[in-house]
Amino acid sequence: MVATNENAIAAKLLACAIDLFAHKGYPATSTREIVEAAGVTKPMLYYYFENKEGLLAAAMSHFVDPFHERLRQVFADTADPRERLTELVWVHLDFCQSHKSLARLFYALSFGPDDQAGQVDLQRYIDEGNALLAQAVEDVRAAGLIRARSEESFLIAVHGTINILVMASLKESHPLSGELARRIIDDLWQGYQNR
């Protein structure tokens, strides 16, 4: 049975699993290590999460769902297309900075061997965020703020910049900020402006 409510044991298992998965790798982490780190027994892990894959799926949902909610909130709160895109970039950077172990795990699973995540469908966790970022770029193009036919390359540039900055932050502890998000969009804007 997968835990649907937050309780201390499930939360501890999630936190320990994310930390171990992020630093040792998902395939290399055993359920024994997770339960020892959490200070519980294996039956508790199986009760709340069924197995290690269930724990990974719950960990991803536990954190990615609030991330997507923050992205959707930017759309609800920000009407200006350029400002919305800047805020979306900041949400990506801030979320990864605030959840470094999860971000490290997510990037390891995303860029590692295809079979590393087992039966967990990572694409499911990626699609909504990508769709919202793509919609923001489409809104920028529709507003005439970037050149026609440059939408795809602009989106790739935004995605790539987010990924590089997050990876640099995780590897070298570069601080990420809202000002940095603004500078990213300003710099990209210079090359893609509709002139």
C-alpha positions in Angstrom: 0.0 0.0 0.0 1.4 3.4 -1.0 1.2 6.0 1.7 -1.3 8.7 0.8 -0.9 10.8 3.9 2.3 12.3 5.4 3.3 10.5 8.5 6.7 10.3 10.2 7.7 6.9 9.0 6.8 7.4 5.4 8.4 10.9 5.4 11.6 9.5 6.9 11.8 6.7 4.4 11.3 9.1 1.5 14.0 11.5 2.8 16.5 8.7 3.4 15.8 7.0 0.1 16.2 10.3 -1.9 19.5 11.0 -0.2 20.8 7.5 -0.8 19.6 7.4 -4.4 21.1 10.8 -5.1 24.5 10.0 -3.7 24.9 6.2 -4.4 22.7 5.9 -7.4 19.3 4.2 -7.5 20.4 0.8 -8.7 23.3 0.7 -6.1 21.1 1.5 -3.1 19.6 -1.5 -1.4 16.3 -1.5 0.6 18.4 -2.6 3.6 20.4 0.6 3.4 17.2 2.7 3.2 15.5 1.1 6.2 18.7 1.3 8.2 19.2 5.0 7.4 15.5 5.6 8.3 15.7 3.5 11.5 12.8 1.3 10.6 12.3 -2.3 9.4 11.9 -3.6 5.9 8.2 -4.5 6.5 7.6 -0.8 7.1 9.1 0.1 3.7 6.9 -2.6 2.0 3.8 -1.5 3.9 4.1 2.1 2.7 5.7 1.7 -0.7 5.5 -2.0 -1.8 9.1 -2.0 -3.0 12.1 0.1 -4.0 10.5 1.2 -7.3 7.4 2.2 -5.4 9.5 4.3 -3.1 11.2 6.0 -6.1 7.9 6.7 -7.7 6.5 8.1 -4.4 9.6 10.2 -3.9 9.3 11.7 -7.4 5.6 12.4 -7.0 6.0 13.8 -3.5 8.3 16.6 -4.8 7.5 16.9 -8.5 3.8 17.5 -7.9 4.4 20.7 -5.8 6.9 21.8 -8.5 4.3 21.5 -11.2 1.8 23.4 -8.9 4.3 26.2 -8.6 4.7 26.4 -12.4 0.9 26.4 -12.8 0.7 29.2 -10.2 3.1 31.3 -12.3 0.6 31.1 -15.2 -2.3 32.0 -13.0 -0.5 35.0 -11.4 1.6 36.5 -14.2 0.0 37.9 -17.3 3.0 39.5 -19.0 4.6 36.8 -21.3 8.2 37.9 -20.7 7.8 38.1 -17.0 6.0 34.8 -16.9 8.9 33.1 -18.7 11.4 34.7 -16.3 9.3 33.4 -13.3 9.2 29.9 -14.8 12.9 29.8 -15.1 13.3 31.0 -11.5 10.9 28.3 -10.3 13.1 25.7 -12.0 16.2 27.1 -10.5 14.7 27.7 -7.0 13.1 24.3 -6.8 16.3 22.5 -7.7 18.3 24.6 -5.3 15.9 24.0 -2.5 15.7 20.2 -3.2 19.3 19.4 -4.1 19.2 15.7 -3.4 16.1 15.3 -5.4 17.5 17.4 -8.3 20.7 15.3 -8.2 18.6 12.1 -8.3 16.4 13.4 -11.1 19.4 14.4 -13.3 21.2 11.2 -12.6 18.1 9.2 -13.7 17.4 11.4 -16.6 20.9 11.4 -18.1 22.0 8.0 -16.9 21.5 4.6 -18.4 17.9 4.0 -19.6 17.3 1.0 -17.4 18.5 2.9 -14.2 15.0 3.9 -13.1 13.5 0.4 -13.4 9.8 0.6 -14.1 9.4 4.2 -13.0 8.3 6.4 -16.0 10.5 9.5 -15.7 8.9 11.0 -18.7 5.6 11.3 -16.8 7.4 13.7 -14.4 9.0 15.7 -17.1 6.1 16.3 -19.5 4.0 18.7 -17.6 6.9 21.0 -16.8 8.1 20.9 -20.4 4.6 21.7 -21.7 4.3 24.7 -19.4 7.7 26.1 -20.4 6.8 25.5 -24.1 3.5 27.3 -23.6 5.3 30.3 -22.1 7.6 30.4 -25.1 4.7 30.2 -27.5 3.0 33.1 -25.6 6.2 35.1 -26.0 6.2 34.4 -29.8 2.5 35.1 -30.1 3.0 38.5 -28.4 5.6 39.3 -31.1 8.4 39.4 -28.6 10.7 37.0 -30.5 11.2 36.4 -34.2 8.7 34.1 -35.9 10.1 30.6 -36.5 12.6 30.9 -33.6 10.3 29.5 -31.0 11.8 26.0 -31.0 15.4 27.1 -30.8 14.5 29.7 -28.1 12.8 26.9 -26.1 15.9 24.7 -26.5 18.1 27.6 -25.3 16.0 28.1 -22.2 15.9 24.4 -21.4 19.6 24.1 -21.9 20.4 27.1 -19.8 18.3 25.8 -17.0 19.9 22.4 -17.1 23.5 23.8 -17.2 22.9 26.1 -14.3 21.2 23.5 -12.2 24.0 21.0 -12.9 26.7 23.6 -12.1 24.9 24.4 -8.9 24.7 20.8 -7.9 28.3 20.1 -8.8 30.0 23.3 -7.7 27.5 25.0 -5.4 26.9 28.0 -7.6 24.1 30.1 -6.0 21.0 30.4 -8.1 18.8 33.5 -7.8 15.8 35.3 -9.2 18.2 37.9 -10.6 20.1 35.2 -12.4 16.8 34.0 -14.0 16.1 37.5 -15.1 19.6 37.9 -16.6 19.2 34.5 -18.5 16.0 35.7 -20.1 17.5 39.2 -20.8 20.6 37.6 -22.5 18.6 35.2 -24.5 16.2 37.9 -25.5 19.0 39.9 -27.2 19.5 37.2 -29.8 15.8 36.3 -30.3 14.1 39.7 -30.3 11.7 40.4 -33.0 13.3 43.2 -35.0 
